[in-house]
Structures are given as structure tokens and as C-alpha cells.
């Protein structure tokens, strides 16, 4: 186990020299956390995979920020995004893989369809390009394929692939679903498939040398049904396929099982369950990451938001798998975090987890519910900017308002509003974003103030990001359920905000 952690550290510290790096899944109370990018916006890339190209991690996933809701006929499809990172902690938004706002892609993926999901990218050494497969439901195969010269695109669609599984079934039906791509040591690429026509069995097909289509060499019925989301990888000559057991789309807490084989095309062993709830989510991937002779096997699950049709508030669980001496995968231990210290040692710190930056997004502002945050001026001057992390959900019909007051106790409004800022609902996304406003009123050193977030909407809600730990007692987050008449402090809670005084 000690050797394993040394390998993990070596991988994560490549090309990054900094303070201790902590890859977090949960806060000290065991609550999920939301990952934010370098601009302070929530990472909006779900049901995809982390790949490792040229000493950089790339997270690929489906975006929900534009308001896509599965099987809501008026909901637009947002597209697929990528993020890059040197350490899996600090993420840069690399934008969309291709333009999915065209009429063609909306007709393939919007809420009137079964949707489009699961962007997976591999590198083809022969052609020196990156190959993207996505899951669609507008054709026979259930997939569409793209190529690009860079891992972040732009990706250009090529001829739709041909695969053996369900090749004779009608188009635009539930043929093939969640998938994975795996490149073997010899450069051969395999597509792992969820076969909906056999009630969710797993199949694996060998792809051609360009990774753009199948070869007809296929193993079917690898599982007996009611499974999905395969993750195919290889370790020490043994092939593994993990999968959701049972299948349950957008569910919080389906199991993870796996099988092994000496070849991707089988025969495959009996299944073994390694988690009953996938650490609160649904299994998404296992990524093999190699640095020289060192390798880790990073497991990921999507921590879905209780089967919401829009999953912008979903989070992620990432952790390396561990293995027994006989090659079997050890039962998963749902860890809160890893710490990478300056000395080059990696430690599991479930009981000592730090809390700086541990925020989770939520949504309930609207109607009679208001939220507030108090703060104390660190200097005298003008409040030039005030940034707050917020979002919308469920189609609010009125705007979000921020109102500032003096507040000696952090809970009670004193006098008239110092400033009011209106944030139009059509400027907000469904995932948490950092929104900067310019209140422009004077603050006095040492005085306490409060900002109130409210809306008159009676449909949908506005959201916020909050931390479960408060380091400054003057920062009080509170809630009102009576239209702002009374605010009740929320213990150990702080909204995600920032301000600039000049």
C-alpha cells in the first residue's frame, strides 16, 4: 500500500510544484463538495471521463448549465465541455468540444430526444489525432464519432460508425447506451457498450485502426442484464470491466461490480461487487494514467442530484482503485480526500481534512425564502465589487436581487438599503457561477454589513454555494422563511463570496 501511494504522488505532482494538494470528494462532515474552476465557476462536465495526455489531466463531460433537462421537450441541449488541470485540483475551463447549438445537433440531442451523453476521448498514435465518441439516440449504432488535433478540440464529426451490436435494429431507438473506449498496449482500441436491446448487458467490440468504426469482432452478453456504464482497462495482463450494478440512470447510489478476462473479447469471469453505492453515485469510468513505469487506476462516479432532470448540481467522486496480490480489486473505501504534501508523501486524511474552499451548491431562494451573508469591512472605502456564487433552477419568473444593509449583529437590517443590485434571470446559468456586481457604496472600517439574496419568483429557485466551516465569527450566513422579516443563522455556514474595497 505504501508503494501504491508513492506512485499516486509521483503522478499527481508531475510539472506542478506548490503547496500540499488535496483532492477532495467530501468535507469533514462527509458532505459532498462542488468542484470549481480557476474562475470560481462550478465544473460543469458530467457523465464523462478523465483522460491524461501530455502530462495534463482532461475532464470531459456533458454540460447542464444552459438548462438541459432530460425528456423536457422544450429544453435545449447544452453540449460537451472539457477542463484541463496539472493536479486534478485547479481546473481550467477549455470550453465546448464542438458547437452543439446548431439546428442539427439540437434535433439530435435536445429534450425531445433521449439526449446525448458520455464524451470519451482517446489518442490515435497512427493518425496523430484525438478521437471522440459520444452516445446518441438518433441513429442505429447509438454513437457518433469526431476527430481533432488537440485534446480540447475543436472536434469535427466524421462518418457515423458501424458496429456489430444491434446493427439490424431500427434507427432512433434505445439500441446502445453508455460506453467506454480503451486503447491496449499494442494500439488496438476497444469499445465497451451498454446493449439496451438485451435489457442492459455489456458488450465489447474491437475498433478499426483509425478508432472510427467497429470490426465486427465482438463479445456480447458479458453481463446478464440490468447493468450499464462500462469502464474497460488493463492491469498486469488482466483485463477488467467495471459497470453499474444495477443500472439506474441519474440515481444516487447504485452499485459497482467488475469482471476479468485474459482478452477484451473474453471469456469473462463471474462478477464481483466492490461497492454497494459507488460512494453515493453511479460509476462513470476507470482511467489508467501512466507516468514512466508507474500507473494508477482512477475510479470515478457521478454523484447525481437525486435523479433531477437537470444535473447541473451533481458532483463527482474520484479515487484510485487498490488491488490485492491476486489482481482482484479491493472493496472500495469511500474516502474524503488525499493530501499531497511538500515532502513528496501522499497521505489519506479522512479525520484531518482541511476545509478551505469546501463549498457545495444548493438552490432554494425564491418566494418567502431569502438568504443573507454578513461581513465586516476590513478597511474604509468604496465597495467597488461584490462577487457571489449563484445559479438558477426550474425556470424562475422574476430576477434575483442583492440588497446591502448595515447590520451590527449580522442578522438584523439597520436603516435603509445601502445599495440594491438586480441580477436578471436570463444572465444566470443552471450551474453555479461566480457573478460580480458593482454596488458602489461606502464602507467604514470595522463596521458589519449584510447582503440579502431574494426573489419574488414563485417558480423555480435561485441558488448559492456554501461552506460547512466558518473561520471568521463575523461571517454569518442565515436564512429567512418569512420574506425577510427574520433571519436565522445557519450554524457553521458561509456563502461563497468575495469583495473589493477601494
One Martini backbone bead per residue (centre of mass of N, CA, C, O) as a GRO file, in nm:
protein
  502
    1UNK     BB    1   0.056   0.063  -0.020
    2UNK     BB    2   0.294   0.259  -0.009
    3UNK     BB    3   0.372   0.230  -0.307
    4UNK     BB    4   0.107   0.335  -0.423
    5UNK     BB    5   0.124   0.627  -0.304
    6UNK     BB    6   0.384   0.702  -0.454
    7UNK     BB    7   0.265   0.682  -0.734
    8UNK     BB    8   0.043   0.892  -0.703
    9UNK     BB    9   0.227   1.130  -0.643
   10UNK     BB   10   0.400   1.131  -0.898
   11UNK     BB   11   0.166   1.192  -1.087
   12UNK     BB   12   0.038   1.459  -0.949
   13UNK     BB   13   0.335   1.625  -0.950
   14UNK     BB   14   0.364   1.679  -1.232
   15UNK     BB   15   0.450   1.996  -1.314
   16UNK     BB   16   0.395   2.058  -0.985
   17UNK     BB   17   0.477   2.330  -0.769
   18UNK     BB   18   0.354   2.326  -0.434
   19UNK     BB   19   0.141   2.296  -0.224
   20UNK     BB   20  -0.059   2.110  -0.079
   21UNK     BB   21  -0.256   1.853  -0.229
   22UNK     BB   22  -0.621   1.821  -0.239
   23UNK     BB   23  -0.837   1.560  -0.312
   24UNK     BB   24  -1.184   1.615  -0.309
   25UNK     BB   25  -1.518   1.485  -0.206
   26UNK     BB   26  -1.539   1.559   0.106
   27UNK     BB   27  -1.607   1.679   0.394
   28UNK     BB   28  -1.583   1.658   0.739
   29UNK     BB   29  -1.909   1.564   0.725
   30UNK     BB   30  -1.953   1.402   0.439
   31UNK     BB   31  -2.002   1.615   0.231
   32UNK     BB   32  -2.040   1.726  -0.056
   33UNK     BB   33  -1.852   1.876  -0.318
   34UNK     BB   34  -1.774   2.149  -0.519
   35UNK     BB   35  -1.621   2.204  -0.816
   36UNK     BB   36  -1.386   2.455  -0.918
   37UNK     BB   37  -1.263   2.681  -1.111
   38UNK     BB   38  -1.040   2.946  -1.167
   39UNK     BB   39  -1.317   3.143  -1.182
   40UNK     BB   40  -1.547   3.013  -0.977
   41UNK     BB   41  -1.676   2.781  -1.134
   42UNK     BB   42  -1.847   2.521  -1.188
   43UNK     BB   43  -1.804   2.207  -1.281
   44UNK     BB   44  -1.944   2.127  -1.623
   45UNK     BB   45  -1.884   1.776  -1.633
   46UNK     BB   46  -2.068   1.496  -1.713
   47UNK     BB   47  -2.057   1.156  -1.778
   48UNK     BB   48  -1.748   1.097  -1.822
   49UNK     BB   49  -1.388   1.166  -1.837
   50UNK     BB   50  -1.052   1.105  -1.747
   51UNK     BB   51  -0.764   1.220  -1.909
   52UNK     BB   52  -0.408   1.157  -2.015
   53UNK     BB   53  -0.220   1.425  -2.168
   54UNK     BB   54   0.075   1.558  -2.163
   55UNK     BB   55   0.070   1.607  -1.840
   56UNK     BB   56  -0.255   1.618  -1.859
   57UNK     BB   57  -0.570   1.676  -1.743
   58UNK     BB   58  -0.894   1.559  -1.875
   59UNK     BB   59  -1.225   1.674  -1.860
   60UNK     BB   60  -1.518   1.506  -1.964
   61UNK     BB   61  -1.857   1.642  -2.047
   62UNK     BB   62  -2.177   1.721  -1.965
   63UNK     BB   63  -2.381   1.992  -2.002
   64UNK     BB   64  -2.627   2.199  -1.782
   65UNK     BB   65  -2.630   2.521  -1.782
   66UNK     BB   66  -2.870   2.582  -2.002
   67UNK     BB   67  -3.115   2.362  -1.903
   68UNK     BB   68  -3.102   2.076  -1.942
   69UNK     BB   69  -3.371   1.828  -1.976
   70UNK     BB   70  -3.473   1.525  -1.949
   71UNK     BB   71  -3.757   1.508  -2.141
   72UNK     BB   72  -3.776   1.813  -2.212
   73UNK     BB   73  -3.905   1.950  -2.497
   74UNK     BB   74  -3.784   2.264  -2.436
   75UNK     BB   75  -3.495   2.164  -2.403
   76UNK     BB   76  -3.176   2.236  -2.440
   77UNK     BB   77  -2.872   2.160  -2.559
   78UNK     BB   78  -2.543   2.227  -2.451
   79UNK     BB   79  -2.307   2.003  -2.440
   80UNK     BB   80  -1.948   1.960  -2.453
   81UNK     BB   81  -1.685   1.952  -2.213
   82UNK     BB   82  -1.363   2.089  -2.102
   83UNK     BB   83  -1.090   2.022  -1.872
   84UNK     BB   84  -0.785   2.141  -1.720
   85UNK     BB   85  -0.494   1.983  -1.546
   86UNK     BB   86  -0.206   1.924  -1.321
   87UNK     BB   87  -0.378   1.810  -1.027
   88UNK     BB   88  -0.705   1.788  -0.990
   89UNK     BB   89  -0.775   2.094  -0.867
   90UNK     BB   90  -0.694   2.290  -1.103
   91UNK     BB   91  -0.931   2.428  -1.329
   92UNK     BB   92  -0.977   2.465  -1.683
   93UNK     BB   93  -1.178   2.613  -1.910
   94UNK     BB   94  -1.207   2.483  -2.258
   95UNK     BB   95  -1.484   2.430  -2.341
   96UNK     BB   96  -1.619   2.325  -2.628
   97UNK     BB   97  -1.586   2.063  -2.854
   98UNK     BB   98  -1.852   2.170  -2.996
   99UNK     BB   99  -2.120   2.288  -3.180
  100UNK     BB  100  -2.454   2.233  -3.028
  101UNK     BB  101  -2.648   2.490  -3.144
  102UNK     BB  102  -2.743   2.361  -3.379
  103UNK     BB  103  -3.005   2.228  -3.538
  104UNK     BB  104  -2.887   1.945  -3.565
  105UNK     BB  105  -2.805   1.898  -3.260
  106UNK     BB  106  -3.081   1.954  -3.141
  107UNK     BB  107  -3.228   1.719  -3.294
  108UNK     BB  108  -3.041   1.497  -3.145
  109UNK     BB  109  -3.039   1.622  -2.810
  110UNK     BB  110  -3.280   1.727  -2.705
  111UNK     BB  111  -3.575   1.696  -2.510
  112UNK     BB  112  -3.714   1.521  -2.755
  113UNK     BB  113  -3.501   1.322  -2.675
  114UNK     BB  114  -3.266   1.104  -2.519
  115UNK     BB  115  -3.002   1.228  -2.585
  116UNK     BB  116  -2.656   1.325  -2.497
  117UNK     BB  117  -2.352   1.137  -2.408
  118UNK     BB  118  -2.040   1.037  -2.312
  119UNK     BB  119  -1.752   1.168  -2.342
  120UNK     BB  120  -1.478   1.012  -2.528
  121UNK     BB  121  -1.112   1.017  -2.525
  122UNK     BB  122  -0.856   0.938  -2.765
  123UNK     BB  123  -0.536   0.837  -2.888
  124UNK     BB  124  -0.395   0.829  -3.222
  125UNK     BB  125  -0.087   0.744  -3.330
  126UNK     BB  126  -0.111   0.700  -3.635
  127UNK     BB  127  -0.280   0.988  -3.685
  128UNK     BB  128  -0.241   1.210  -3.472
  129UNK     BB  129  -0.522   1.193  -3.301
  130UNK     BB  130  -0.835   1.271  -3.169
  131UNK     BB  131  -1.101   1.064  -3.029
  132UNK     BB  132  -1.460   1.097  -3.035
  133UNK     BB  133  -1.721   0.960  -2.831
  134UNK     BB  134  -2.080   0.947  -2.848
  135UNK     BB  135  -2.404   0.931  -2.714
  136UNK     BB  136  -2.687   0.838  -2.910
  137UNK     BB  137  -3.054   0.836  -3.058
  138UNK     BB  138  -3.058   0.883  -3.405
  139UNK     BB  139  -2.942   0.595  -3.460
  140UNK     BB  140  -2.827   0.276  -3.470
  141UNK     BB  141  -2.557   0.265  -3.294
  142UNK     BB  142  -2.542   0.522  -3.069
  143UNK     BB  143  -2.308   0.683  -3.231
  144UNK     BB  144  -2.053   0.943  -3.247
  145UNK     BB  145  -1.775   1.080  -3.443
  146UNK     BB  146  -1.448   1.235  -3.379
  147UNK     BB  147  -1.190   1.480  -3.462
  148UNK     BB  148  -0.857   1.598  -3.347
  149UNK     BB  149  -0.552   1.779  -3.266
  150UNK     BB  150  -0.682   1.834  -2.986
  151UNK     BB  151  -0.812   1.759  -2.673
  152UNK     BB  152  -1.015   2.033  -2.702
  153UNK     BB  153  -1.009   2.100  -2.988
  154UNK     BB  154  -1.191   2.099  -3.243
  155UNK     BB  155  -1.447   1.883  -3.329
  156UNK     BB  156  -1.501   1.656  -3.606
  157UNK     BB  157  -1.720   1.502  -3.787
  158UNK     BB  158  -1.771   1.182  -3.898
  159UNK     BB  159  -1.854   0.905  -4.000
  160UNK     BB  160  -2.064   0.693  -3.904
  161UNK     BB  161  -2.062   0.421  -3.732
  162UNK     BB  162  -1.986   0.065  -3.730
  163UNK     BB  163  -2.161  -0.196  -3.560
  164UNK     BB  164  -2.267  -0.504  -3.449
  165UNK     BB  165  -2.443  -0.401  -3.234
  166UNK     BB  166  -2.759  -0.363  -3.347
  167UNK     BB  167  -2.747  -0.330  -3.675
  168UNK     BB  168  -3.073  -0.427  -3.729
  169UNK     BB  169  -3.191  -0.194  -3.598
  170UNK     BB  170  -3.364   0.070  -3.546
  171UNK     BB  171  -3.369   0.390  -3.557
  172UNK     BB  172  -3.405   0.590  -3.280
  173UNK     BB  173  -3.340   0.396  -3.044
  174UNK     BB  174  -3.283   0.162  -2.785
  175UNK     BB  175  -2.977   0.033  -2.827
  176UNK     BB  176  -2.717   0.212  -2.733
  177UNK     BB  177  -2.511   0.317  -2.465
  178UNK     BB  178  -2.306   0.332  -2.251
  179UNK     BB  179  -1.946   0.395  -2.268
  180UNK     BB  180  -1.610   0.288  -2.377
  181UNK     BB  181  -1.256   0.351  -2.411
  182UNK     BB  182  -0.979   0.128  -2.518
  183UNK     BB  183  -0.619   0.119  -2.516
  184UNK     BB  184  -0.389  -0.086  -2.595
  185UNK     BB  185  -0.055  -0.160  -2.607
  186UNK     BB  186  -0.087  -0.214  -2.939
  187UNK     BB  187  -0.332   0.008  -3.023
  188UNK     BB  188  -0.588  -0.124  -2.962
  189UNK     BB  189  -0.937  -0.060  -2.989
  190UNK     BB  190  -1.215  -0.044  -2.756
  191UNK     BB  191  -1.573  -0.098  -2.724
  192UNK     BB  192  -1.786  -0.031  -2.467
  193UNK     BB  193  -2.124  -0.162  -2.417
  194UNK     BB  194  -2.466  -0.079  -2.392
  195UNK     BB  195  -2.733  -0.315  -2.426
  196UNK     BB  196  -3.071  -0.251  -2.453
  197UNK     BB  197  -3.189  -0.506  -2.611
  198UNK     BB  198  -3.068  -0.680  -2.340
  199UNK     BB  199  -3.127  -0.513  -2.073
  200UNK     BB  200  -2.818  -0.429  -2.008
  201UNK     BB  201  -2.573  -0.536  -2.145
  202UNK     BB  202  -2.236  -0.621  -2.208
  203UNK     BB  203  -2.015  -0.505  -2.468
  204UNK     BB  204  -1.731  -0.585  -2.699
  205UNK     BB  205  -1.549  -0.394  -2.950
  206UNK     BB  206  -1.345  -0.387  -3.210
  207UNK     BB  207  -1.156  -0.154  -3.366
  208UNK     BB  208  -1.016   0.019  -3.585
  209UNK     BB  209  -0.721   0.190  -3.654
  210UNK     BB  210  -0.890   0.477  -3.632
  211UNK     BB  211  -1.140   0.456  -3.421
  212UNK     BB  212  -1.429   0.484  -3.612
  213UNK     BB  213  -1.492   0.166  -3.612
  214UNK     BB  214  -1.590  -0.143  -3.648
  215UNK     BB  215  -1.508  -0.513  -3.701
  216UNK     BB  216  -1.703  -0.750  -3.560
  217UNK     BB  217  -1.540  -0.796  -3.306
  218UNK     BB  218  -1.728  -0.965  -3.046
  219UNK     BB  219  -1.862  -0.935  -2.715
  220UNK     BB  220  -2.137  -1.077  -2.549
  221UNK     BB  221  -2.302  -1.103  -2.259
  222UNK     BB  222  -2.118  -1.027  -2.005
  223UNK     BB  223  -2.383  -0.962  -1.889
  224UNK     BB  224  -2.727  -1.025  -1.775
  225UNK     BB  225  -2.823  -0.740  -1.687
  226UNK     BB  226  -2.890  -0.440  -1.547
  227UNK     BB  227  -2.658  -0.271  -1.691
  228UNK     BB  228  -2.387  -0.014  -1.698
  229UNK     BB  229  -2.120   0.178  -1.744
  230UNK     BB  230  -1.848   0.100  -1.870
  231UNK     BB  231  -1.503   0.002  -1.759
  232UNK     BB  232  -1.204  -0.028  -1.946
  233UNK     BB  233  -0.911  -0.229  -1.849
  234UNK     BB  234  -0.552  -0.273  -1.766
  235UNK     BB  235  -0.365  -0.522  -1.551
  236UNK     BB  236  -0.117  -0.727  -1.565
  237UNK     BB  237  -0.280  -0.883  -1.815
  238UNK     BB  238  -0.556  -0.784  -1.706
  239UNK     BB  239  -0.895  -0.758  -1.768
  240UNK     BB  240  -1.135  -0.496  -1.707
  241UNK     BB  241  -1.488  -0.455  -1.601
  242UNK     BB  242  -1.688  -0.203  -1.516
  243UNK     BB  243  -2.019  -0.152  -1.348
  244UNK     BB  244  -2.346  -0.095  -1.320
  245UNK     BB  245  -2.495  -0.251  -1.008
  246UNK     BB  246  -2.736  -0.151  -1.108
  247UNK     BB  247  -2.919   0.012  -1.323
  248UNK     BB  248  -2.950   0.390  -1.279
  249UNK     BB  249  -3.044   0.671  -1.390
  250UNK     BB  250  -2.956   0.936  -1.186
  251UNK     BB  251  -2.855   0.781  -0.940
  252UNK     BB  252  -2.797   0.761  -0.577
  253UNK     BB  253  -2.646   0.453  -0.534
  254UNK     BB  254  -2.505   0.249  -0.715
  255UNK     BB  255  -2.340  -0.016  -0.803
  256UNK     BB  256  -2.013  -0.189  -0.820
  257UNK     BB  257  -1.875  -0.394  -1.071
  258UNK     BB  258  -1.668  -0.684  -1.186
  259UNK     BB  259  -1.455  -0.815  -1.448
  260UNK     BB  260  -1.250  -1.077  -1.602
  261UNK     BB  261  -0.971  -1.117  -1.845
  262UNK     BB  262  -0.739  -1.221  -2.114
  263UNK     BB  263  -0.954  -1.067  -2.298
  264UNK     BB  264  -1.171  -0.840  -2.431
  265UNK     BB  265  -1.333  -1.104  -2.572
  266UNK     BB  266  -1.264  -1.320  -2.385
  267UNK     BB  267  -1.355  -1.473  -2.131
  268UNK     BB  268  -1.563  -1.398  -1.856
  269UNK     BB  269  -1.617  -1.358  -1.547
  270UNK     BB  270  -1.748  -1.329  -1.271
  271UNK     BB  271  -1.896  -1.119  -1.062
  272UNK     BB  272  -1.786  -0.832  -0.853
  273UNK     BB  273  -1.851  -0.652  -0.572
  274UNK     BB  274  -1.718  -0.315  -0.449
  275UNK     BB  275  -2.005  -0.156  -0.439
  276UNK     BB  276  -2.328  -0.047  -0.332
  277UNK     BB  277  -2.296   0.304  -0.403
  278UNK     BB  278  -2.052   0.459  -0.533
  279UNK     BB  279  -2.030   0.691  -0.319
  280UNK     BB  280  -2.329   0.819  -0.413
  281UNK     BB  281  -2.348   0.694  -0.712
  282UNK     BB  282  -2.237   0.647  -1.053
  283UNK     BB  283  -2.056   0.486  -1.252
  284UNK     BB  284  -1.810   0.606  -1.509
  285UNK     BB  285  -1.488   0.532  -1.450
  286UNK     BB  286  -1.154   0.410  -1.562
  287UNK     BB  287  -0.832   0.551  -1.534
  288UNK     BB  288  -0.529   0.521  -1.703
  289UNK     BB  289  -0.215   0.634  -1.551
  290UNK     BB  290   0.100   0.713  -1.702
  291UNK     BB  291   0.440   0.724  -1.553
  292UNK     BB  292   0.629   0.560  -1.704
  293UNK     BB  293   0.611   0.284  -1.474
  294UNK     BB  294   0.363   0.427  -1.360
  295UNK     BB  295   0.033   0.336  -1.215
  296UNK     BB  296  -0.310   0.431  -1.222
  297UNK     BB  297  -0.668   0.373  -1.106
  298UNK     BB  298  -0.920   0.583  -1.180
  299UNK     BB  299  -1.210   0.639  -1.010
  300UNK     BB  300  -1.553   0.720  -1.122
  301UNK     BB  301  -1.837   0.914  -1.002
  302UNK     BB  302  -2.169   1.019  -1.016
  303UNK     BB  303  -2.326   1.267  -0.809
  304UNK     BB  304  -2.632   1.274  -0.814
  305UNK     BB  305  -2.940   1.485  -0.800
  306UNK     BB  306  -3.185   1.295  -0.740
  307UNK     BB  307  -3.289   1.265  -1.044
  308UNK     BB  308  -3.260   1.510  -1.197
  309UNK     BB  309  -3.310   1.645  -1.507
  310UNK     BB  310  -3.107   1.845  -1.390
  311UNK     BB  311  -2.730   1.812  -1.331
  312UNK     BB  312  -2.569   2.074  -1.226
  313UNK     BB  313  -2.550   1.968  -0.904
  314UNK     BB  314  -2.356   1.765  -0.958
  315UNK     BB  315  -2.100   1.545  -0.860
  316UNK     BB  316  -1.780   1.397  -0.751
  317UNK     BB  317  -1.596   1.080  -0.760
  318UNK     BB  318  -1.244   1.035  -0.671
  319UNK     BB  319  -1.038   0.730  -0.691
  320UNK     BB  320  -0.822   0.491  -0.633
  321UNK     BB  321  -0.759   0.182  -0.692
  322UNK     BB  322  -0.724  -0.136  -0.534
  323UNK     BB  323  -0.508  -0.431  -0.494
  324UNK     BB  324  -0.452  -0.748  -0.484
  325UNK     BB  325  -0.222  -0.993  -0.539
  326UNK     BB  326  -0.437  -1.148  -0.746
  327UNK     BB  327  -0.593  -0.876  -0.886
  328UNK     BB  328  -0.807  -0.795  -0.716
  329UNK     BB  329  -1.049  -0.581  -0.620
  330UNK     BB  330  -1.095  -0.384  -0.376
  331UNK     BB  331  -1.294  -0.267  -0.170
  332UNK     BB  332  -1.442   0.026  -0.139
  333UNK     BB  333  -1.320   0.338   0.001
  334UNK     BB  334  -1.489   0.625   0.091
  335UNK     BB  335  -1.309   0.894   0.046
  336UNK     BB  336  -1.246   1.230   0.108
  337UNK     BB  337  -0.917   1.232   0.068
  338UNK     BB  338  -0.609   1.372  -0.055
  339UNK     BB  339  -0.264   1.429   0.035
  340UNK     BB  340  -0.007   1.651  -0.093
  341UNK     BB  341   0.306   1.698   0.003
  342UNK     BB  342   0.620   1.851  -0.004
  343UNK     BB  343   0.782   1.566   0.053
  344UNK     BB  344   0.642   1.334  -0.127
  345UNK     BB  345   0.373   1.261   0.036
  346UNK     BB  346   0.093   1.044   0.071
  347UNK     BB  347  -0.226   1.106   0.242
  348UNK     BB  348  -0.474   0.993   0.439
  349UNK     BB  349  -0.737   1.243   0.585
  350UNK     BB  350  -1.028   1.198   0.712
  351UNK     BB  351  -0.969   1.336   1.018
  352UNK     BB  352  -0.798   1.614   0.875
  353UNK     BB  353  -0.960   1.779   0.699
  354UNK     BB  354  -0.972   2.044   0.517
  355UNK     BB  355  -1.182   2.361   0.438
  356UNK     BB  356  -1.073   2.518   0.222
  357UNK     BB  357  -1.306   2.541  -0.039
  358UNK     BB  358  -1.565   2.400   0.088
  359UNK     BB  359  -1.823   2.367  -0.145
  360UNK     BB  360  -2.186   2.382  -0.195
  361UNK     BB  361  -2.451   2.353  -0.401
  362UNK     BB  362  -2.769   2.533  -0.395
  363UNK     BB  363  -3.153   2.557  -0.392
  364UNK     BB  364  -3.414   2.817  -0.246
  365UNK     BB  365  -3.456   3.091  -0.371
  366UNK     BB  366  -3.781   3.211  -0.308
  367UNK     BB  367  -4.030   3.378  -0.223
  368UNK     BB  368  -3.995   3.338   0.127
  369UNK     BB  369  -3.693   3.279   0.055
  370UNK     BB  370  -3.392   3.384   0.215
  371UNK     BB  371  -3.056   3.513   0.197
  372UNK     BB  372  -2.756   3.566   0.404
  373UNK     BB  373  -2.455   3.784   0.445
  374UNK     BB  374  -2.195   3.861   0.651
  375UNK     BB  375  -1.967   4.151   0.700
  376UNK     BB  376  -1.644   4.302   0.755
  377UNK     BB  377  -1.471   4.578   0.728
  378UNK     BB  378  -1.118   4.608   0.650
  379UNK     BB  379  -1.196   4.895   0.530
  380UNK     BB  380  -1.207   5.205   0.404
  381UNK     BB  381  -1.456   5.257   0.143
  382UNK     BB  382  -1.538   5.132  -0.169
  383UNK     BB  383  -1.765   4.907  -0.305
  384UNK     BB  384  -1.675   4.793  -0.609
  385UNK     BB  385  -1.705   4.474  -0.543
  386UNK     BB  386  -1.939   4.185  -0.567
  387UNK     BB  387  -1.911   3.838  -0.522
  388UNK     BB  388  -2.129   3.566  -0.627
  389UNK     BB  389  -2.254   3.245  -0.595
  390UNK     BB  390  -2.476   3.139  -0.858
  391UNK     BB  391  -2.816   3.028  -0.961
  392UNK     BB  392  -3.051   2.833  -1.153
  393UNK     BB  393  -3.390   2.678  -1.122
  394UNK     BB  394  -3.697   2.611  -1.271
  395UNK     BB  395  -3.784   2.882  -1.400
  396UNK     BB  396  -3.772   3.175  -1.319
  397UNK     BB  397  -3.983   3.490  -1.321
  398UNK     BB  398  -3.768   3.640  -1.147
  399UNK     BB  399  -3.534   3.818  -1.019
  400UNK     BB  400  -3.230   3.877  -0.866
  401UNK     BB  401  -3.159   4.017  -0.537
  402UNK     BB  402  -2.928   4.258  -0.398
  403UNK     BB  403  -2.909   4.364  -0.052
  404UNK     BB  404  -2.771   4.633   0.141
  405UNK     BB  405  -2.661   4.649   0.491
  406UNK     BB  406  -2.657   4.733   0.792
  407UNK     BB  407  -2.519   4.497   1.067
  408UNK     BB  408  -2.428   4.457   1.385
  409UNK     BB  409  -2.527   4.126   1.408
  410UNK     BB  410  -2.576   3.991   1.104
  411UNK     BB  411  -2.929   3.980   1.107
  412UNK     BB  412  -2.998   4.293   1.108
  413UNK     BB  413  -3.150   4.557   0.977
  414UNK     BB  414  -3.017   4.892   0.911
  415UNK     BB  415  -3.211   5.079   0.774
  416UNK     BB  416  -3.143   5.154   0.470
  417UNK     BB  417  -3.045   5.080   0.179
  418UNK     BB  418  -2.727   5.100   0.023
  419UNK     BB  419  -2.795   4.869  -0.196
  420UNK     BB  420  -2.913   4.759  -0.529
  421UNK     BB  421  -2.906   4.444  -0.708
  422UNK     BB  422  -2.980   4.325  -1.033
  423UNK     BB  423  -3.021   3.985  -1.154
  424UNK     BB  424  -3.087   3.854  -1.430
  425UNK     BB  425  -3.206   3.547  -1.516
  426UNK     BB  426  -3.072   3.545  -1.820
  427UNK     BB  427  -2.759   3.551  -1.683
  428UNK     BB  428  -2.803   3.266  -1.573
  429UNK     BB  429  -2.721   2.955  -1.465
  430UNK     BB  430  -2.745   2.610  -1.351
  431UNK     BB  431  -2.468   2.659  -1.269
  432UNK     BB  432  -2.227   2.763  -1.072
  433UNK     BB  433  -2.146   3.114  -1.051
  434UNK     BB  434  -1.940   3.393  -1.081
  435UNK     BB  435  -2.078   3.703  -0.970
  436UNK     BB  436  -2.028   4.044  -1.061
  437UNK     BB  437  -2.067   4.342  -0.877
  438UNK     BB  438  -2.156   4.718  -0.835
  439UNK     BB  439  -2.252   4.890  -0.565
  440UNK     BB  440  -2.114   5.160  -0.470
  441UNK     BB  441  -2.038   5.193  -0.149
  442UNK     BB  442  -1.968   5.291   0.171
  443UNK     BB  443  -1.717   5.191   0.401
  444UNK     BB  444  -1.637   5.098   0.745
  445UNK     BB  445  -1.416   5.028   0.955
  446UNK     BB  446  -1.557   4.751   1.143
  447UNK     BB  447  -1.813   4.723   1.004
  448UNK     BB  448  -2.128   4.571   0.968
  449UNK     BB  449  -2.273   4.363   0.711
  450UNK     BB  450  -2.543   4.286   0.470
  451UNK     BB  451  -2.658   4.039   0.236
  452UNK     BB  452  -2.950   3.996   0.029
  453UNK     BB  453  -3.115   3.713  -0.111
  454UNK     BB  454  -3.376   3.763  -0.360
  455UNK     BB  455  -3.720   3.665  -0.470
  456UNK     BB  456  -4.052   3.663  -0.630
  457UNK     BB  457  -4.052   3.392  -0.714
  458UNK     BB  458  -4.277   3.087  -0.763
  459UNK     BB  459  -4.060   2.962  -0.952
  460UNK     BB  460  -3.825   2.801  -0.870
  461UNK     BB  461  -3.470   2.903  -0.824
  462UNK     BB  462  -3.204   3.019  -0.627
  463UNK     BB  463  -2.856   3.001  -0.575
  464UNK     BB  464  -2.570   2.861  -0.391
  465UNK     BB  465  -2.267   2.867  -0.201
  466UNK     BB  466  -2.143   2.655   0.071
  467UNK     BB  467  -1.999   2.631   0.390
  468UNK     BB  468  -1.930   2.418   0.685
  469UNK     BB  469  -1.707   2.646   0.750
  470UNK     BB  470  -1.605   2.896   0.996
  471UNK     BB  471  -1.334   3.128   1.055
  472UNK     BB  472  -1.536   3.380   1.088
  473UNK     BB  473  -1.763   3.508   1.315
  474UNK     BB  474  -1.867   3.757   1.128
  475UNK     BB  475  -1.963   3.525   0.935
  476UNK     BB  476  -2.308   3.515   0.851
  477UNK     BB  477  -2.531   3.268   0.770
  478UNK     BB  478  -2.875   3.304   0.656
  479UNK     BB  479  -3.236   3.246   0.707
  480UNK     BB  480  -3.554   3.312   0.543
  481UNK     BB  481  -3.923   3.220   0.569
  482UNK     BB  482  -4.057   3.548   0.590
  483UNK     BB  483  -3.962   3.767   0.381
  484UNK     BB  484  -3.728   3.900   0.587
  485UNK     BB  485  -3.810   3.942   0.889
  486UNK     BB  486  -3.630   3.682   0.960
  487UNK     BB  487  -3.304   3.568   1.071
  488UNK     BB  488  -3.135   3.252   1.067
  489UNK     BB  489  -2.875   3.099   1.169
  490UNK     BB  490  -2.622   2.895   1.020
  491UNK     BB  491  -2.438   2.660   1.122
  492UNK     BB  492  -2.145   2.655   0.980
  493UNK     BB  493  -2.197   2.901   0.759
  494UNK     BB  494  -2.098   3.002   0.416
  495UNK     BB  495  -2.082   3.200   0.162
  496UNK     BB  496  -1.979   3.250  -0.168
  497UNK     BB  497  -1.748   3.523  -0.159
  498UNK     BB  498  -1.645   3.861  -0.277
  499UNK     BB  499  -1.441   4.162  -0.213
  500UNK     BB  500  -1.389   4.520  -0.305
  501UNK     BB  501  -1.187   4.780  -0.163
  502UNK     BB  502  -1.122   5.152  -0.241
   0.00000   0.00000   0.00000
